[in-house]
Amino acid sequence: MAAKAKKGKNGGSAKVVEVDNYGGGGSTGNSTGARGVVAWDKNQRASGPKAHIKPAFQDKAHAPRRKTLDNLKFPSYCLGDLSCVDVKEYLKYSDTILIPKASLEQHGPHLPLYCDSISSTEVARRAGEQAGILYTPTLWLGYSPQHLKSAGDGTGSMTLRVETYLNLLYDMGRSLIHHGFNRIIFVNGHGSNVKVVDPVLRKLRNETGAVVAYYKPYAERYLGMLKDVLEGPTEETPGWHAGELETSQCLCHNPKLVRMDRAVMDRAHAPKWLNVDGSWKKSDGMPDCEFQGYQYFSFPFEHQEFTDTGIMGNPFRGAAYKGETAFSRFSNHLIDAVHEIEKVKVTIKNRDWTAGKTMGGSM
């Protein structure tokens, strides 16, 4: 595969390294000959907020100011920072609590393993501190078996078994309902958690009558309120794993954690073992795979089977201002939603969870 050429510093021709769909030519070695994409091009950097960021309804929260801000004046609205006396005082004004949760998994060679947890933490913390909504410390472990890779590879990714994860969410929810919280809002930062959580959400609701909501502030196949924020075209999957959005969010959170010198541009592809004669296509991180132009088939893929670099998208378009805009809009959207959710009439049953103090049993 021939490398594209552009002008060098001295007016000569400089090669631009290409990354094919199997990660070749970037951080993983030579090209395998598949269709490539340009890895580094200064023209693909973020163009600046004035060039593409448009005014949006979610640029500010529209819900009325909460009494928790004026009457409590807590130094923090994180549950872990408060005393039991503070919690009792909060419950006089609100029965809502946010639970940020995500994962600890590889995000390519340039982003921290904590990437998804950074996203959920930032959104919950910003909403909580701005509007006076209590939020728990972040649950930083999730369902990530596809990121473990081979034994001894040393990527650091961690996962919970499904039954462990669901029991953990159930125990957290039941504990909070036991204390008087009637509205539980999970703020999720990791897409694969969605695959397994429905049973526990239903169980919490059906057993107690509590309002149980699940907020997904990210942009994979659904760009939603970030259409103007992400500059990459659809085929560049700007909202996907370690790409434009997640790089931007990590840069916003703490640029010292981002190693752009290691970043490459890469795309998802159909796994080699499946795509024997080129009949299958895959463009993102969803479990489905396209056959004859349709997406009716799903497989339990391992992440490294469809992206060798761990990246899907163009991290070079990332910028801290994009991350700031995303965090701000997602948190404002959450604040407004909490206001509406608190209008819902709730009748709690089985609040006492004394049984939860005993050993044994499962969700």
C-alpha positions in Angstrom: 0.0 0.0 0.0 1.6 3.3 -1.1 1.9 6.0 1.4 0.4 9.4 0.5 2.8 12.3 0.1 2.6 15.9 1.3 5.1 18.8 1.5 7.8 18.5 4.1 9.3 21.3 6.2 11.9 22.1 3.5 9.5 22.0 0.6 10.2 18.4 -0.2 7.9 15.4 -0.1 7.2 13.7 3.3 5.5 10.4 3.7 2.2 10.2 5.7 1.9 6.9 7.5 -1.3 5.1 6.9 -3.1 2.9 9.3 -5.2 0.1 7.8 -8.3 -1.5 9.3 -6.2 -4.0 11.2 -4.0 -1.4 12.9 -1.0 -1.9 10.7 1.3 1.0 10.3 0.4 2.7 13.5 1.4 1.4 16.9 1.2 -2.3 15.8 3.7 -2.5 12.9 3.6 -2.8 9.2 0.5 -2.6 7.0 -1.4 -5.8 6.2 -2.6 -4.4 2.9 -6.2 -3.6 3.9 -7.8 -0.2 3.0 -6.0 2.5 5.0 -6.7 5.8 6.6 -4.4 8.7 7.2 -2.9 8.5 10.7 -1.7 12.0 11.3 -2.8 15.1 9.4 -2.7 18.5 10.9 -5.8 19.4 8.9 -7.7 16.9 11.0 -7.2 18.6 14.3 -10.0 20.4 16.1 -10.9 23.6 14.2 -11.8 25.7 17.3 -15.1 26.3 19.0 -16.1 29.3 16.9 -15.9 27.1 13.7 -18.5 24.5 14.7 -20.0 24.8 18.2 -23.5 26.2 18.0 -25.8 27.5 20.8 -27.8 24.6 22.3 -30.7 24.3 24.7 -28.5 22.2 27.0 -25.8 24.9 27.3 -27.5 25.7 30.6 -29.9 24.0 33.0 -33.5 25.2 33.0 -34.8 23.6 36.2 -35.5 26.0 39.1 -32.9 26.4 41.8 -33.1 23.5 44.3 -33.6 24.2 48.0 -30.7 21.8 48.8 -28.3 24.5 47.5 -29.7 27.4 49.7 -30.7 25.5 52.8 -27.8 23.0 53.2 -24.8 24.7 51.8 -22.7 21.5 51.8 -19.0 21.8 50.9 -19.6 18.8 48.6 -22.6 16.9 47.4 -20.7 13.6 47.1 -22.1 11.1 49.6 -18.6 10.0 50.6 -17.7 13.6 51.7 -20.6 14.0 54.0 -21.6 12.7 57.4 -24.7 10.7 58.4 -26.1 14.0 59.8 -25.8 15.6 56.4 -27.5 12.8 54.7 -30.5 13.1 57.1 -30.7 16.8 56.4 -30.5 16.2 52.6 -33.4 13.8 52.8 -35.7 16.5 54.2 -35.5 18.2 50.8 -34.8 15.5 48.3 -35.0 11.8 47.9 -32.9 11.6 44.7 -29.4 10.3 44.4 -27.1 9.8 41.4 -24.8 6.7 41.1 -22.0 7.3 38.6 -20.6 4.0 37.3 -18.5 2.8 34.4 -15.4 0.6 34.0 -11.7 0.2 34.2 -10.5 -1.0 30.8 -7.9 -0.2 28.0 -8.6 2.8 25.8 -5.9 2.5 23.3 -2.2 3.4 23.9 -3.0 7.1 24.6 -5.9 7.2 27.1 -6.1 6.1 30.8 -8.0 2.9 31.8 -10.2 5.1 33.9 -11.6 6.9 30.7 -15.2 5.7 31.0 -15.3 6.4 34.7 -13.9 9.9 34.1 -16.9 10.5 31.9 -19.6 9.3 34.3 -17.8 11.0 37.3 -17.6 14.4 35.5 -21.3 14.4 34.5 -22.6 13.3 37.9 -20.3 15.6 39.9 -21.0 18.6 37.7 -24.8 18.0 38.0 -24.6 17.3 41.7 -22.5 20.3 42.6 -24.3 22.7 40.3 -27.8 21.8 41.4 -27.3 20.3 44.9 -28.1 16.7 44.0 -26.4 14.0 46.1 -24.2 11.6 44.2 -22.2 8.5 45.3 -18.5 7.9 44.7 -18.1 6.3 41.3 -18.4 2.6 40.8 -15.3 2.2 38.6 -15.7 -1.5 37.8 -18.1 -2.8 35.3 -18.8 -5.5 32.7 -15.7 -5.6 30.4 -14.8 -9.2 29.5 -14.1 -8.2 25.9 -11.2 -6.0 27.0 -9.2 -8.6 29.0 -7.2 -9.8 26.0 -4.9 -12.8 26.3 -3.5 -14.0 29.6 -0.2 -12.2 30.4 -0.8 -9.3 28.0 -0.8 -6.9 30.9 -3.3 -4.4 29.7 -4.7 -3.8 33.2 -8.4 -4.1 32.2 -10.6 -5.5 34.9 -14.1 -6.9 34.7 -16.8 -8.2 37.1 -18.7 -11.3 36.4 -22.3 -10.7 35.5 -23.7 -12.1 38.7 -21.2 -10.2 40.8 -21.9 -6.9 39.0 -25.7 -7.3 39.2 -25.4 -8.2 42.9 -23.3 -5.1 43.5 -25.7 -2.8 41.8 -28.6 -4.4 43.6 -26.9 -4.1 47.0 -26.0 -0.4 46.4 -29.6 0.4 45.3 -31.2 -1.5 48.2 -28.9 0.2 50.7 -29.8 3.6 49.5 -33.6 2.9 49.4 -33.3 1.5 52.9 -32.0 4.9 54.1 -34.9 6.9 52.4 -33.8 7.5 48.8 -36.8 6.9 46.5 -35.3 8.0 43.1 -32.1 6.2 42.0 -30.4 7.4 38.9 -27.5 5.4 37.5 -25.1 7.6 35.4 -23.4 5.1 33.1 -20.2 5.7 31.3 -19.5 2.3 29.7 -21.7 1.0 26.9 -21.2 -2.7 27.5 -22.8 -2.4 31.0 -26.1 -1.8 29.2 -26.0 -5.4 28.0 -26.5 -6.9 31.4 -28.2 -4.4 33.7 -31.9 -4.7 32.8 -32.7 -7.5 35.4 -31.3 -5.6 38.3 -33.1 -2.3 37.3 -36.4 -4.2 37.1 -35.8 -6.0 40.4 -35.1 -2.8 42.3 -38.2 -1.1 40.9 -40.5 -4.1 41.3 -39.4 -5.0 44.9 -39.5 -1.4 46.2 -41.6 0.8 44.0 -38.6 3.2 43.7 -38.1 5.2 40.5 -35.0 3.7 38.9 -33.5 5.5 35.9 -30.5 4.8 33.7 -28.7 7.7 32.1 -26.3 7.2 29.2 -24.3 10.4 28.6 -22.1 9.3 25.6 -22.3 9.3 21.8 -21.7 6.1 20.1 -24.3 5.4 17.4 -26.4 8.2 18.7 -24.7 11.6 18.6 -27.7 13.5 20.0 -26.9 16.8 21.5 -23.2 16.5 20.4 -23.8 16.7 16.6 -22.2 20.1 16.4 -19.4 19.3 18.9 -17.9 16.3 17.1 -16.3 17.2 13.8 -15.5 13.7 12.5 -17.7 12.3 9.8 -19.9 9.3 10.5 -17.5 6.8 9.0 -14.8 8.1 11.4 -17.0 7.0 14.4 -16.2 10.1 16.4 -18.2 9.0 19.5 -16.6 5.6 19.8 -13.8 4.0 21.8 -10.8 6.3 22.4 -11.7 8.4 19.5 -12.6 12.1 19.1 -15.1 12.4 22.0 -13.3 10.3 24.7 -10.0 11.9 23.9 -11.6 15.3 24.2 -13.2 14.4 27.6 -9.9 13.1 29.0 -8.1 16.2 27.8 -10.7 18.3 29.6 -10.5 16.3 32.7 -6.7 16.2 33.0 -4.5 16.6 29.9 -1.5 15.1 31.8 -3.3 11.7 31.6 -3.4 11.8 27.7 -0.4 10.6 25.7 -1.1 12.0 22.2 2.4 11.0 21.2 1.1 7.4 21.3 -2.3 8.0 19.5 -3.2 6.6 16.1 -6.2 6.8 13.9 -8.0 3.5 13.4 -11.3 2.0 12.3 -13.2 -1.1 13.4 -13.2 -4.0 11.0 -14.8 -7.4 10.7 -12.7 -10.0 12.6 -10.3 -12.0 10.4 -11.6 -15.3 11.6 -15.1 -14.4 10.5 -14.4 -12.4 7.3 -13.0 -15.3 5.3 -14.0 -14.0 1.9 -15.0 -10.4 2.6 -18.7 -11.0 3.2 -18.8 -9.3 6.6 -18.4 -5.6 7.5 -18.1 -3.9 10.8 -17.8 -0.2 11.4 -18.1 0.3 15.2 -18.0 -1.3 18.6 -21.5 -2.7 18.7 -21.7 -6.6 18.8 -23.5 -6.8 15.5 -21.8 -7.4 12.1 -23.1 -6.5 8.7 -23.9 -9.3 6.2 -25.3 -8.6 2.7 -25.8 -5.0 3.7 -27.9 -5.8 6.8 -27.2 -5.9 10.6 -29.1 -8.9 11.8 -26.2 -10.9 13.2 -24.4 -10.3 16.5 -21.4 -12.2 17.9 -19.6 -12.3 21.3 -16.5 -10.5 19.9 -13.3 -9.8 21.8 -12.4 -6.1 21.4 -9.0 -6.9 19.9 -10.7 -8.9 17.1 -12.1 -5.8 15.5 -9.6 -3.1 16.5 -5.9 -4.0 17.1 -5.0 -0.6 18.5 -8.0 -0.3 20.9 -9.0 2.9 19.1 -12.1 3.5 16.9 -11.9 6.9 15.3 -9.6 9.9 15.1 -8.2 11.0 18.4 -6.3 13.9 16.7 -9.6 15.8 16.4 -9.9 15.7 20.2 -9.7 19.0 22.1 -10.4 20.0 25.7 -13.1 22.5 24.7 -15.1 19.7 23.1 -14.9 17.6 26.3 -16.0 20.7 28.3 -19.0 21.3 26.0 -20.0 17.6 26.2 -19.7 17.4 30.0 -21.6 20.7 30.4 -24.5 19.7 28.1 -24.8 16.2 29.6 -24.8 17.5 33.2 -27.4 20.3 32.4 -29.6 17.7 30.7 -29.4 15.6 33.8 -30.3 18.4 36.1 -33.4 19.2 34.0 -34.3 15.5 34.0 -34.0 15.2 37.8 -36.4 18.1 38.2 -39.0 16.3 36.1 -38.4 12.9 37.7 -39.0 14.5 41.1 -42.5 15.3 40.0 -43.4 11.6 39.8 -45.4 10.2 42.7 -43.6 7.4 44.5 -45.0 4.8 46.9 -42.2 2.8 48.5 -42.7 -0.8 49.7 -40.2 -3.2 51.4 -37.9 -0.3 52.4 -36.4 -2.2 55.3 -33.4 -4.1 53.9 -32.1 -5.6 57.2 -31.8 -8.9 55.4 -29.0 -7.3 53.3 -26.7 -7.4 56.3 -26.6 -11.2 56.2 -24.2 -13.4 54.3 -25.3 -15.6 51.4 -28.0 -15.3 48.8 -27.9 -13.6 45.5 -29.9 -11.0 43.5 
